Amino acid sequence: MNSGSVRDTNLISQETAALVWADVQKIRAEAPLVHNITNYVVMNATANALLAIGASPVMAHAVEEVEEMVRHARALVLNIGTLSAAWVEAMVKAGQAARQRGIPVVLDPVGSGATAYRTATAQRLLEQVGPTIVRGNASEIRSLVRAGAGPKGVDSQHTPDEILGEAEALSRQWHCAVSVSGPVDIVVAGGAVVRVANGHAMMARVTGMGCTATAITGAFAAVNPLPLQAAAHAMAIMGLAGEIAATRAQGPGTFFPHFLDALHGLDESHIARGLHMQGRG
């Protein structure tokens, strides 16, 4: 995040800022239930982030109950960070139930490309679920289009603009929005490209921030039926909260509590003054 080119053009309009703020207000007013099948590393962090923005999280992964849980949810988040066979089956069942009900599904292909199992799992979820939004780092997104081109771990070896063509191809192939995090986040769908230059370098020093972005994307997708807009607005709010937290934190250890406080306290003026977005969601 934090690209000078997007910041300097100052293309953010009052209308765009108002749309982002309207989504935040909807989340806070409606407290949509976001069903997460996510990884052990981030469960507590992502649940607290959803609560801080105003959504209602549930973390339910038992294959015996996921389809029933989906009936109560307004969005489903699938995160393959800590895989097991049972969890994969639960993701497929929940994802198919969500799509049957018209509930948006957000897929985070954590570490796709690092192992054959991860890549195959991400591809299976694309094929059998058909997510509404795919959100990951550049190397993870590239691995879904180019076999063997993924990361060594969960860190990206590429920037979003370097893999813009792959993101657009993935969006076209699966008829979804693709949200790619990096120095400048990009979100693509239907031929449109939105760039978001909010954020702070400290965010890369705290585990689970990408997974948190995915969960927050689920909250925005729950209240905004336009996937490109929902995904872009979620990344903007993540970045803005990260910038605010970085001014208050002494380091990574105190960053995340301040990040939660910033999510909770974000208001219209923060968005109007600080949003750096290029393109229309």
Long-range contacts (C-beta under 8 A, 24 or more apart in sequence): 1-182, 1-183, 1-184, 1-185, 1-196, 1-197, 1-198, 1-199, 1-200, 1-201, 1-203, 1-239, 1-242, 2-183, 2-184, 2-197, 2-198, 2-199, 2-200, 2-201, 3-183, 3-184, 3-195, 3-197, 5-184, 5-197, 6-184, 6-195, 6-196, 6-197, 6-276, 6-277, 6-278, 7-197, 7-276, 9-278, 11-277, 11-278, 11-279, 12-275, 12-276, 12-277, 12-278, 14-272, 16-275, 16-277, 16-280, 16-281, 17-268, 17-271, 17-272, 17-275, 19-229, 19-233, 19-281, 20-233, 20-236, 20-237, 20-271, 20-275, 20-277, 21-268, 21-271, 21-272, 23-220, 23-223, 23-224, 23-229, 23-230, 23-233, 24-53, 24-54, 24-237, 24-266, 24-271, 26-223, 26-224, 27-53, 27-54, 27-55, 27-219, 27-220, 27-222, 27-223, 28-53, 28-54, 29-54, 30-222, 30-223, 31-55, 31-56, 32-56, 32-73, 32-74, 32-75, 32-219, 32-222, 32-223, 33-57, 33-58, 33-72, 33-73, 33-74, 33-75, 33-222, 34-58, 34-73, 34-74, 34-75, 34-76, 34-77, 34-215, 34-218, 34-219, 34-222, 35-60, 35-66, 35-69, 35-70, 35-72, 35-73, 35-75, 35-76, 35-77, 35-94, 35-98, 36-60, 36-76, 36-77, 36-79, 36-215, 36-218, 37-61, 37-66, 37-76, 37-77, 37-78, 37-79, 37-87, 37-90, 37-91, 37-94, 38-77, 38-78, 38-79, 38-81, 38-108, 38-211, 38-215, 39-79, 39-80, 39-81, 39-82, 39-110, 39-211, 40-81, 40-82, 41-81, 41-82, 41-207, 41-208, 41-211, 42-79, 42-81, 42-207, 42-208, 42-211, 42-212, 45-207, 45-208, 45-211, 45-212, 45-256, 46-77, 46-208, 46-211, 46-212, 46-214, 46-215, 47-215, 48-260, 49-212, 49-215, 49-216, 49-259, 49-260, 49-263, 50-215, 50-216, 50-218, 50-219, 52-260, 52-261, 52-263, 52-264, 53-216, 53-219, 53-237, 53-263, 53-264, 53-266, 54-219, 55-218, 55-219, 55-222, 57-215, 61-87, 61-90, 62-90, 63-89, 63-90, 63-93, 66-90, 66-91, 66-93, 66-94, 66-97, 67-93, 67-94, 67-97, 69-94, 70-94, 70-97, 70-98, 70-101, 70-103, 71-97, 71-101, 73-98, 73-103, 74-103, 74-104, 74-222, 74-223, 75-103, 75-104, 75-105, 75-106, 75-218, 75-219, 75-221, 75-222, 76-103, 76-104, 76-105, 76-106, 76-218, 77-105, 77-106, 77-108, 77-214, 77-215, 77-217, 77-218, 78-105, 78-106, 78-107, 78-108, 78-125, 78-129, 78-131, 79-108, 79-110, 79-211, 79-214, 79-215, 80-108, 80-109, 80-110, 80-111, 80-112, 80-118, 80-121, 80-122, 80-125, 81-108, 81-110, 81-111, 81-154, 81-211, 83-117, 83-118, 83-121, 88-121, 88-124, 91-125, 91-129, 92-124, 92-125, 92-128, 92-129, 95-125, 95-128, 95-129, 95-130, 95-131, 96-128, 96-129, 98-129, 99-129, 99-130, 104-132, 104-133, 104-218, 104-221, 104-222, 104-227, 104-230, 105-129, 105-130, 105-131, 105-132, 105-133, 106-131, 106-132, 106-133, 106-134, 106-135, 106-214, 106-217, 106-218, 106-221, 107-131, 107-133, 107-134, 107-135, 108-134, 108-135, 108-136, 108-210, 108-211, 108-214, 109-134, 109-136, 109-140, 109-141, 109-143, 109-144, 110-136, 110-140, 110-154, 110-210, 110-211, 111-140, 111-150, 111-151, 111-153, 111-154, 112-136, 112-140, 112-143, 112-144, 112-150, 112-151, 113-139, 113-140, 113-142, 113-143, 113-148, 113-149, 113-150, 113-151, 114-150, 114-151, 114-152, 114-153, 114-154, 119-143, 119-144, 119-147, 119-150, 126-174, 130-174, 130-175, 130-176, 131-174, 131-176, 132-176, 132-177, 132-221, 132-227, 133-176, 133-177, 133-178, 133-179, 133-217, 133-221, 133-227, 133-230, 133-231, 134-170, 134-174, 134-176, 134-177, 134-178, 134-179, 135-178, 135-179, 135-180, 135-181, 135-213, 135-214, 135-217, 135-231, 136-179, 136-180, 136-181, 136-210, 137-180, 137-181, 137-182, 137-210, 138-162, 138-163, 138-180, 138-181, 138-182, 139-163, 141-166, 141-167, 141-170, 141-178, 141-180, 142-166, 144-170, 145-169, 145-170, 154-210, 156-181, 156-182, 158-182, 159-183, 159-184, 160-184, 160-185, 160-186, 161-186, 164-188, 164-193, 168-193, 176-227, 177-227, 177-228, 177-230, 177-231, 179-213, 179-217, 179-231, 179-232, 179-234, 179-235, 181-210, 181-213, 181-235, 185-235, 185-239, 187-228, 187-231, 187-232, 187-235, 187-281, 188-228, 189-227, 189-228, 189-231, 190-228, 192-228, 192-279, 192-280, 192-281, 193-279, 194-228, 194-232, 194-277, 194-278, 194-279, 194-280, 194-281, 195-277, 195-278, 195-279, 196-232, 196-235, 196-236, 196-239, 196-276, 196-277, 196-278, 197-239, 197-276, 197-277, 197-278, 198-235, 198-236, 198-238, 198-239, 198-240, 198-242, 198-243, 198-274, 198-275, 198-276, 198-277, 199-238, 199-239, 199-242, 199-243, 200-239, 200-242, 200-243, 200-245, 200-246, 201-246, 202-242, 202-245, 202-246, 202-249, 202-251, 202-252, 202-255, 203-238, 203-242, 203-246, 203-255, 205-251, 205-252, 205-255, 206-252, 206-255, 206-256, 206-259, 209-238, 209-242, 212-238, 213-238, 216-263, 226-281, 228-281, 229-281, 230-281, 231-281, 232-277, 232-279, 232-281, 233-281, 236-271, 236-275, 236-277, 237-263, 237-266, 237-271, 239-276, 240-266, 240-270, 240-271, 240-274, 240-275, 241-266, 243-274, 244-270
